[in-house]
Amino acid sequence: MPYDNLILEKQGYIGILTLNHPPVNAWNWAMMSEFKKAIDEIEADAQIRVIVLTGAGEKCFSAGFDVSDAANSSRTSPKGRELWMRIDRFSKPVIAAINGFAMGGGLELALCCHFRIMVDDPRATIGLTELNLGIIPGWGGTQRLTRIIGRARALDMILFSKRIRAGEAREMGLIHQVSTREKLMEDAMVMAEVLAKRPPLAVGAVLKAISALEYEGLKAGLEAEEEGSALVGKSKDCIEGFTAFLEKRDPVFKGE
């Protein structure tokens, strides 16, 4: 399906979703609506096992909410919270390739991704700077930033509206990997290709179990783990994994 504000491409088992709303890939209602359709398409496509999410151009991953579309803020913001949570709980791994600055809702989206790779560029900074406007992060930022880097650092970043670069973000565990501009997408694709070779049913079960822990608590997480273990234990991928181990070869998982 063609999109006006997004670009969805497929390379093997990898889906590459590019935010394409110049000049700063900000989120208006039209882009939010297309994003829902795109992730619906990705989730329904069994041939896509991993998603790489990035921004068009060299300047910006996403600047967050599009203030020029303020008339639609009453429906855009709730939709953002809904869709960001969906990415946070997505059944397939999502890698954020942060190609430039990511502010507000843009960083909040990256925080929902399972992995984050960021370009090392003096112009590329990330932050939740909403307090400069007299508002607060409203698409999950207060919760997910705290979950990832801890209360003290999250308070420091949010209350002082700090913008940080890749090196500092890596040191505090906010991103997983630092890359050069030339190699950012290559590094993201290398990670995606490794993940795409993992057993899809087992990957999905792990994501579901960890998500249940974070959203519903330990008991729900353990129940999801038990269900996932029973599911994958009966799968053809399980047989393939054990067979490949005994035959001393790499397994070829089919998600069955």
KOLZASE-958587 format. One record per residue (C-alpha): x, y, z; residue in three letters. Coordinates in steps of 0.001 Angstrom, whole numbers, plus 500000, padded with zeros to 6 digits. Layout:
XYZALA;...
END
This chain:
500000500000500000MET;501422503429499059PRO;501576506099501755TYR;501914509890501604ASP;503797510379504865ASN;505575507046505215LEU;507686504725503081ILE;507326500981503661LEU;509887498722502004GLU;510710495034502377LYS;514101493367502175GLN;513750489667502758GLY;512190489179506183TYR;512815492806507161ILE;510341495668506868GLY;511818499184506692ILE;509367501880507735LEU;510554505434507075THR;508851508503508530LEU;508577510834505542ASN;506889514090506519HIS;509290516976505732PRO;510882518980507101PRO;511073517324510542VAL;508834514225510296ASN;506361515684512770ALA;503136513864513587TRP;499813515219512370ASN;496528513348512139TRP;497130512195508563ALA;500533510735509407MET;499173509075512538MET;496359507476510523SER;498826506150507957GLU;501090504814510692PHE;498249502684512026LYS;497604501249508567LYS;501295500550508066ALA;501739498658511319ILE;498519496757510599ASP;500055495738507273GLU;503344494763508911ILE;501709492748511658GLU;499556490824509170ALA;502505490005506896ASP;504061486735508068ALA;507019487366505769GLN;508062490383507851ILE;509849489231511002ARG;511669492437512028VAL;510998496155511535ILE;513543498937511141VAL;512001502334511876LEU;513838505471510754THR;513322509024509502GLY;513697510430506012ALA;516624512776505400GLY;519779513358507417GLU;518458515914509898LYS;515644514374511843CYS;514179511108513089PHE;511055512903514322SER;510379516201516080ALA;507181514917517675GLY;503777516568517416PHE;503099518800514407ASP;501992522092516014VAL;500638523290512667SER;497937520618513047ASP;496900521779516517ALA;493239521728515473ALA;493429517921515497ASN;495379517587518746SER;492348516265520626SER;492389513117518505ARG;496046512973517443THR;497391512775520996SER;495157509877522139PRO;495999508052518916LYS;499699508616519567GLY;499422507106523036ARG;497521504136521595GLU;499921503450518732LEU;503094504012520736TRP;501838501432523241MET;501168499101520366ARG;504799499415519215ILE;505945498894522812ASP;503964495643522860ARG;504533494679519221PHE;504781490993518384SER;507859491500516184LYS;511153493193517107PRO;511316496883516209VAL;514683498631515748ILE;514797502434515819ALA;517549503781513551ALA;517729507315514947ILE;519211509245512046ASN;518985512752513546GLY;517331514613516356PHE;514380512994518120ALA;512322515249520349MET;509094514907522289GLY;506803512386520648GLY;509609511364518293GLY;511779510198521171LEU;508722508713522869GLU;508237506531519787LEU;511900505474519812ALA;511553504570523499LEU;508855502066522501CYS;511153500256520078CYS;512925497159521324HIS;516342498367520132PHE;517746501823519397ARG;520763502682517227ILE;521692506370517007MET;523890508352514674VAL;526920510004516277ASP;526600513553514971ASP;526933516858516877PRO;523639517985515347ARG;521775514854516444ALA;520327515179519940THR;517417513546521707ILE;515245514769524537GLY;511832515223526085LEU;511752519017526089THR;508008519572526500GLU;508401521539529750LEU;509908524376527713ASN;506382524832526303LEU;504665524489529663GLY;503441520964528932ILE;504679517454529774ILE;505563514366527715PRO;502157512899526967GLY;502746509896524729TRP;504326507671527374GLY;507619509491527837GLY;507504509905531619THR;506964506183532050GLN;509172504630529387ARG;512166506913529880LEU;512065506114533612THR;511757502403532837ARG;514863502500530649ILE;517273504854532461ILE;515850505070535979GLY;514019507715538008ARG;516912510069538773ALA;518149510356535203ARG;514628510585533779ALA;513779513445536130LEU;517016515181535191ASP;516306514906531480MET;512629515866531635ILE;512564518593534292LEU;515592520368532823PHE;514560519685529192SER;518013518285528460LYS;519105517305524984ARG;521759514622524832ILE;523978513208522113ARG;524594509611521155ALA;527607509004523385GLY;525859510131526570GLU;522703508270525582ALA;524729505087525142ARG;526428505501528520GLU;523098505728530337MET;521593502783528453GLY;519103504873526514LEU;520395503544523194ILE;521983500206522413HIS;524499501196519759GLN;526198504280518327VAL;526826504434514598SER;528257506789511995THR;525914508473509561ARG;527323506398506719GLU;526805503090508540LYS;523606503734510511LEU;521238501827508246MET;523852499161507556GLU;524249498554511293ASP;520481498497511772ALA;520088495999508950MET;522851493755510335VAL;520995493612513657MET;517701493045511849ALA;519135490220509756GLU;520364488407512867VAL;516965488802514532LEU;515198487659511347ALA;517044484331511559LYS;515807483703515089ARG;512722481447515524PRO;509736483777514946PRO;507345481953517280LEU;509871481975520106ALA;510761485624519517VAL;507100486578519635GLY;506575484553522807ALA;509486486278524555VAL;508213489735523556LEU;504727488854524797LYS;505987487539528141ALA;508187490545528852ILE;505394492908527804SER;502975491145530148ALA;505416491600533025LEU;505768495310532352GLU;502091496040531821TYR;500273493493533981GLU;502872492367536513GLY;504900489294537452LEU;502011486828537653LYS;500802487723534148ALA;504363487599532857GLY;504906484120534229LEU;501595482947532765GLU;502556484349529352ALA;505928482621529631GLU;504245479312530412GLU;501881479691527456GLU;504739480617525152GLY;506836477688526316SER;503988475277525595ALA;503424476829522168LEU;507009476695520944VAL;507615473264522471GLY;505154471800519979LYS;506431473748516972SER;508316472575513920LYS;510915475233514733ASP;511613473427518007CYS;512268470199516133ILE;514447472080513663GLU;516420473735516442GLY;517238470472518214PHE;517918468667514927THR;520292471387513749ALA;522092471292517093PHE;522641467539516832LEU;523692467820513193GLU;526056470704514026LYS;524565473113511508ARG;522743476421511592ASP;518975476058512035PRO;516549477349509437VAL;513439478535511233PHE;510154478965509378LYS;507846480265512074GLY;505843477047512173GLU;
END
